[in-house]
Each structure stands twice: as C-alpha cells, then as structure tokens.
C-alpha cells in the first residue's frame, strides 16, 4: 500500500502534460502495467497484466497515438520531478551534477515501421551481429548516488536516425543530441559524460555556451597543439597554434606519469598511471584538459575534459561511471520493455532490404502526417517506459525497506546497503497491487477506473482480494 501511494503521488505530477483528463487516466493505467507486467509481448501484455478485458487493447493503442499527449512537456515534467525527488542523491562534482549520454540500437524487423534502417553495431561483443535492422536512439540519464553504488536514472530517449522530412536538414546525430539535452531545460550546471563518438566541437561549444562541460574519451590518433610561444613581429595573422603533438606519443615519456590507486567504480587494489596536459584542441579552438591513463588490464586510454579546473582523478572516476547507462539500457530492454513496441503503419510503402534513411520530402502531406503520427507513438512508448523505469528506481532509493517487505521472497544476491533493482521493485509492486485495489480510497481515480473496467474472470488481483 505504501509503495503504490508513493507511486500515485509521482504520477499526479504529470497531469499538465495531458490536454484531456481521460488521457491522463490512461497514462496511469499504461504506466502501472509497465511497472508490473511479467512479459514484454508488446502492447498485448499490458491489459493482461492488469486483468483488463480484450476490448481495452484498442484503448492502449489509442493512448500511444493520442494527440492529447504533450511529449515535450511530459519529458520536462519528468526531468524536474526526478531532480526534485532525488536532489539529495544527485552526484555532484565541483558543484555540478553529472549526466550521461549514449546511443542504443534496437532491432526491429517490421518493413512497415517508419525510421527502421540498416544499422552497423560498433560493439566488440561477439554476441551482437555486426549489422541489424532497427531504430537508432540516443538517450540521456542522470547519475544518482545511493549508498556505495551509482545508477543511471533515464531522463529521455529519442529516435534520431531513419527519417528525413526535408533534404535541407543537415543536422547530424551530434546536433540532435545537443538539441535533446538543451530541451530538458536543466537549470543547474552539469558535466555531460559520453564516449569518444561525442568528443566533437558540435557538442562542446553549445555546452560551454550554456555553462556546461563535456567529459569524453578521445581516439588515440588525436592531435593537439601547444600555445604559440614566439612573439609575432611580421605581417599577416598571428599564429594561433604552437607545436603539433600526437597525444599517443606522450605515453613514451613514463617519467611524467603519476601512480595512484584507481578511482574507477568497483576497482580495488588496482594502481594506474596518469598524466595531465592542457593543450589547444583545434576542433574547438580552445584549451582543453587531456588525461592519459595507463591501466594494468584495460590498456591505454585518453580522456578529454573542457573544464580546466577539474582534477584528473575526478575525470577518470566520472568516466568510469559512464558504463552505468549501459546497465540502464539492459534494464530498459529486459525488465521494463521500454523499446518493446511494434506499431505498424498500414499505409506505408514497405521498406526494401539494405535500406537506409527514408526520404519523405517528395511524399504527399497526408502520408507525411501519418508517418509523424506513428513516429510520435514510438517516442510516447519510449518516454513512458523511461518514466516507469525511473519511478522504480526512485522507489528503490526512497523506500527500500518497504520494497523488501513486499518482495516476500528469497534472493541470493541481496546485499545490505544496496538499493533493490528495478526487477525486485517490479515484483514488490506486483505483490502489493491487490492490497492497493482493496484498501485504497474507492474514489481514487486509478482504482476507481480499474474497478469499473476489470474483468473478474481475467483479473488475478480481484481474485486475490476475494
């Protein structure tokens, strides 16, 4: 009961994002189904999880395609709510909060799904195929510190490849990620931690203009420049850059490296060697901080930070937390089902195999509207799944004792002081759901709605109450 009342108090914060009250109620129903469902058979598992009759299936589909859902406002409300609820748990360094950014490619085999294209997977994991058909998304997450561990609380994710509505649109994935980050309207300065793909002027310059900074890895063949030392006395423009330096050559001078215990999360009894140099980086045109690290088992790596005041040990530590967004993706796929959507567009021309981007600038306006509607349904499903995962994480951090009490089972990997996982919280909510229906105020909108629509023969919670 305690868990569900806290859950409902969070859901009420999203009311302004829906222009119709009934759509908001369906949002609560969809969110509750995502939090407690036991399988990810697309939308069909949602009414099954709540014991709703088959006729509700169309209503679930209608919610994801509804024009009453204001997606951008919903994303901003979720960002503000997450930062307010977890304000004492936010990881802060130099007075700045820490956010993570990364991309995820989700396999989709539908030939009538907008934005599906052939994608190359750069992962070195041999369990992943080199090429897949699917959606390419970019996501942003907030780093939360709980006890001795960290986790990435997802804020937003969008599909950024596959559709081209105008041939004049020259934006790259980097431009779209920056636009997504700035759309969150975060009022606090922050560090954005990302991998080597995002070490670009298209990321750094907009961040610095808004008072933020980037921490990223850089490729080993990167070059930088010293400040010009000679005074200018001739004609022409003064020199902007000094001597050119191959960053990988700096590893040769071992006398400049400092030995220190590894600050990377989860590593103990491991010593590393690091070196710090502040050099001009030509893509940005300003001085940035490079940290060269020699790890006994991970090899050599180079980090970049646009904040010259941040200590090198902190740069290494923060980049080590970046893998938490990968853990968040794993939970989103296998526990929440954030990317388990399969909305077809009947009027769409089947995409050919070996397809790339779908160019729509020569299509009719009604066809383009249908594509936008289906595209918005994908984003709505993804954002609701992100909110469901974030709500489970907030419950795990704020009410861990109540979660373990409602879990009512045995877990070999249960560790004291470590918040329960999203899977554990989902089971706890599922176990407490019948008590919520039985003991909550009958005038509570969600319970009243479910009591009016549940099928007694299909609803396991109602049978448990009886």
Secondary structure, 3 states (H helix, E strand, C coil): CHHHHHHHHHHHHHHHHECCHHHHHHHHHHHHHHHHCCCCCCCHHHHHHHCECHHHHHHHHHHHCCCCECHHHHHHHHHHHHHHHCCCCECEECCEEEEEEEEEEEECCCCCCCCCEEEECCCCCCCCCCEEEEEEEEEEEEEEEECCEEEEEEEEEEECCCEECCCCCCCCHHHHHHHHHHHCCCCCCEEEEECHHHCCHHHHHHHHHCCCEEEEEECCCCEEECCCCCCCCCCCCCCCCCCEEEHHHHHHCHHHCEEEECCCCCCCCCEEEEEEEEEEECCCCEEEEEEEEEECCCEEEEEEECCCCCCHHHHHHHHHHHHHHHHHHHHHHHHHCCCCCCCCCCCCCCCCCCCCCEECCCCCHHHHHHHHHHHHHHHHHHHHHHHHHHHHHHHHHHCHHHHHHHHCCCCCCCCCCCCCCHHHHHHHHHHHHHHHHHHCCCCCHHHHHHHHHECCCCCHHHHHHC
